[in-house]
Amino acid sequence: MSSLDQVPADFLFALGTLRQARCRSELHLDEIPAPSRLAPFAVALGAEVIGPGGANGAVHGPAAAALAPASGGDDVELATGRFILLHDPDGSDIWDGQFRIVTYIRAQLEPEMGNDEMLGSVAWAWLVEALENHGAPYRSAGGTATRVLSESFGTLADRPDSIDIELRASWTPATPDITSHLEAWSDMVCTFAGLPPLPEGVTALPRRPR
């Protein structure tokens, strides 16, 4: 888009509501390049929660983990995520609306949690309960929860195995007011990072040792 007069009024309104969202201070939120092929109009936000490291601390991602210092003490990434708002003025039968929110959250957990068959169900429950707790009206929600096992070999063989949980989800907001949706999602990222307090009725997964 070359100028604001080409941007639909509903999308401009939605962008304004994003700026009104009140997110937790532990969450570092920045605008990132938005995908160009998913919808005519889109905006994307990236988030991370950083905490103090320790002797057993690890940095997310295969490249980051390989480059992480052997000694502890540095801050580490507890959780990371992306929040993408899509808009198609013509609407979409798949979305069941003109807007669609697409999200991704990843966090590292204690290795023994990898065998917990309820892990994916708990992660999905966090999404549903976060939206309900913030009064964010939505429909047509769907997603996948994935457990990722990381094992180290060779010169990195001393590193302990780690388990990451990834949640990819999308839903259609019932109105162009996205404030409560971003606030709910930001709380979810902090929940994945293991930060208290948790919403009432939500069960916490153990955080990795540091």
C-alpha positions as semicolon CSV with decimal commas, in nm:
position;residue;x (nm);y (nm);z (nm)
1;M;0,000;0,000;0,000
2;S;0,137;0,338;-0,098
3;S;-0,069;0,571;0,121
4;L;-0,312;0,569;0,411
5;D;-0,605;0,658;0,186
6;Q;-0,574;0,311;0,030
7;V;-0,607;0,141;0,370
8;P;-0,961;0,033;0,467
9;A;-1,114;0,223;0,756
10;D;-1,183;-0,099;0,946
11;F;-0,815;-0,197;0,930
12;L;-0,704;0,149;1,044
13;F;-0,946;0,120;1,335
14;A;-0,807;-0,223;1,424
15;L;-0,451;-0,085;1,420
16;G;-0,560;0,187;1,660
17;T;-0,704;-0,066;1,901
18;L;-0,375;-0,259;1,900
19;R;-0,197;0,052;2,024
20;Q;-0,444;0,072;2,314
21;A;-0,361;-0,275;2,443
22;R;-0,204;-0,287;2,790
23;C;0,050;-0,567;2,799
24;R;0,259;-0,695;3,089
25;S;0,588;-0,515;3,147
26;E;0,786;-0,841;3,124
27;L;0,681;-0,872;2,760
28;H;0,901;-0,702;2,497
29;L;0,674;-0,625;2,201
30;D;0,792;-0,489;1,865
31;E;0,649;-0,459;1,515
32;I;0,805;-0,704;1,269
33;P;0,763;-0,752;0,892
34;A;0,416;-0,885;0,816
35;P;0,352;-1,168;0,567
36;S;0,246;-1,031;0,229
37;R;0,072;-1,335;0,079
38;L;-0,183;-1,422;0,346
39;A;-0,409;-1,118;0,308
40;P;-0,426;-0,782;0,130
41;F;-0,356;-0,605;0,461
42;A;-0,158;-0,733;0,758
43;V;0,040;-0,623;1,061
44;A;0,270;-0,841;1,271
45;L;0,411;-0,811;1,620
46;G;0,695;-1,010;1,773
47;A;0,724;-1,074;2,146
48;E;0,977;-1,220;2,383
49;V;1,004;-1,268;2,757
50;I;1,358;-1,245;2,892
51;G;1,462;-1,372;3,234
52;P;1,780;-1,423;3,435
53;G;1,995;-1,715;3,324
54;G;2,171;-1,973;3,532
55;A;2,414;-2,256;3,503
56;N;2,158;-2,465;3,318
57;G;2,012;-2,179;3,115
58;A;1,959;-2,223;2,742
59;V;1,868;-1,997;2,455
60;H;1,584;-2,102;2,222
61;G;1,649;-2,223;1,870
62;P;1,917;-2,453;1,729
63;A;2,144;-2,171;1,614
64;A;2,106;-1,972;1,934
65;A;2,162;-2,282;2,146
66;A;2,482;-2,364;1,959
67;L;2,613;-2,011;2,013
68;A;2,506;-1,979;2,377
69;P;2,795;-1,950;2,625
70;A;2,876;-2,260;2,827
71;S;2,874;-2,066;3,152
72;G;2,553;-1,927;3,302
73;G;2,470;-1,580;3,421
74;D;2,340;-1,418;3,104
75;D;1,973;-1,343;3,051
76;V;1,786;-1,610;2,857
77;E;1,473;-1,615;2,646
78;L;1,190;-1,774;2,841
79;A;0,929;-1,752;2,565
80;T;0,887;-1,602;2,221
81;G;0,591;-1,544;1,994
82;R;0,433;-1,374;1,694
83;F;0,093;-1,205;1,666
84;I;-0,035;-1,139;1,313
85;L;-0,354;-0,955;1,225
86;L;-0,485;-1,018;0,874
87;H;-0,757;-0,823;0,694
88;D;-0,938;-0,891;0,369
89;P;-1,211;-0,632;0,292
90;D;-1,385;-0,890;0,070
91;G;-1,403;-1,137;0,355
92;S;-1,304;-1,503;0,357
93;D;-1,523;-1,812;0,383
94;I;-1,233;-1,992;0,553
95;W;-1,197;-1,717;0,813
96;D;-1,572;-1,664;0,848
97;G;-1,507;-1,289;0,848
98;Q;-1,288;-1,005;0,726
99;F;-1,024;-1,037;0,998
100;R;-0,809;-1,326;1,115
101;I;-0,556;-1,345;1,398
102;V;-0,266;-1,587;1,352
103;T;-0,033;-1,656;1,644
104;Y;0,272;-1,857;1,741
105;I;0,424;-1,913;2,085
106;R;0,728;-2,119;2,180
107;A;0,884;-2,187;2,522
108;Q;1,127;-2,436;2,670
109;L;1,017;-2,670;2,949
110;E;1,179;-2,925;3,173
111;P;1,283;-3,237;2,973
112;E;1,063;-3,474;3,175
113;M;0,755;-3,282;3,061
114;G;0,805;-3,423;2,711
115;N;0,626;-3,744;2,810
116;D;0,320;-3,566;2,945
117;E;0,034;-3,658;2,713
118;M;-0,168;-3,362;2,843
119;L;0,093;-3,103;2,743
120;G;-0,076;-3,004;2,417
121;S;-0,421;-2,994;2,578
122;V;-0,296;-2,764;2,853
123;A;-0,135;-2,529;2,599
124;W;-0,461;-2,508;2,401
125;A;-0,659;-2,453;2,722
126;W;-0,436;-2,153;2,796
127;L;-0,546;-1,994;2,468
128;V;-0,917;-2,052;2,524
129;E;-0,908;-1,937;2,886
130;A;-0,696;-1,630;2,809
131;L;-0,947;-1,514;2,547
132;E;-1,238;-1,580;2,784
133;N;-1,066;-1,406;3,078
134;H;-1,012;-1,094;2,868
135;G;-1,362;-1,099;2,720
136;A;-1,227;-1,126;2,365
137;P;-1,515;-1,236;2,137
138;Y;-1,406;-1,482;1,868
139;R;-1,512;-1,771;1,648
140;S;-1,361;-2,041;1,422
141;A;-1,057;-2,103;1,641
142;G;-0,809;-2,376;1,553
143;G;-0,451;-2,468;1,617
144;T;-0,182;-2,725;1,683
145;A;0,045;-2,787;1,981
146;T;0,382;-2,948;1,913
147;R;0,652;-3,087;2,140
148;V;1,007;-3,045;2,009
149;L;1,289;-3,256;2,156
150;S;1,641;-3,112;2,123
151;E;1,941;-3,344;2,174
152;S;2,304;-3,233;2,161
153;F;2,600;-3,429;2,022
154;G;2,973;-3,395;1,961
155;T;3,124;-3,088;2,124
156;L;2,778;-2,999;2,260
157;A;2,716;-3,344;2,413
158;D;2,736;-3,203;2,766
159;R;2,424;-2,996;2,711
160;P;2,113;-3,149;2,867
161;D;1,825;-3,252;2,643
162;S;1,545;-2,997;2,624
163;I;1,178;-2,994;2,536
164;D;1,008;-2,699;2,366
165;I;0,633;-2,654;2,340
166;E;0,504;-2,473;2,032
167;L;0,149;-2,349;1,989
168;R;0,029;-2,230;1,647
169;A;-0,326;-2,099;1,651
170;S;-0,565;-1,873;1,465
171;W;-0,911;-1,736;1,524
172;T;-1,153;-1,480;1,386
173;P;-1,224;-1,178;1,609
174;A;-1,593;-1,096;1,626
175;T;-1,528;-0,721;1,590
176;P;-1,246;-0,500;1,454
177;D;-1,157;-0,409;1,815
178;I;-0,845;-0,620;1,872
179;T;-0,742;-0,473;2,208
180;S;-0,858;-0,763;2,425
181;H;-0,720;-1,019;2,181
182;L;-0,367;-0,877;2,198
183;E;-0,388;-0,848;2,577
184;A;-0,504;-1,210;2,604
185;W;-0,226;-1,329;2,374
186;S;0,041;-1,131;2,561
187;D;-0,070;-1,292;2,886
188;M;-0,041;-1,629;2,715
189;V;0,321;-1,562;2,619
190;C;0,398;-1,477;2,981
191;T;0,214;-1,789;3,095
192;F;0,426;-2,000;2,860
193;A;0,732;-1,833;3,015
194;G;0,612;-1,947;3,358
195;L;0,552;-1,600;3,496
196;P;0,294;-1,560;3,776
197;P;0,017;-1,479;3,830
198;L;-0,173;-1,718;3,611
199;P;-0,539;-1,665;3,520
200;E;-0,778;-1,826;3,767
201;G;-0,832;-2,195;3,696
202;V;-0,526;-2,239;3,472
203;T;-0,274;-2,510;3,563
204;A;0,093;-2,417;3,532
205;L;0,348;-2,635;3,359
206;P;0,681;-2,662;3,545
207;R;0,948;-2,416;3,431
208;R;1,290;-2,540;3,327
209;P;1,561;-2,521;3,596
210;R;1,805;-2,233;3,588
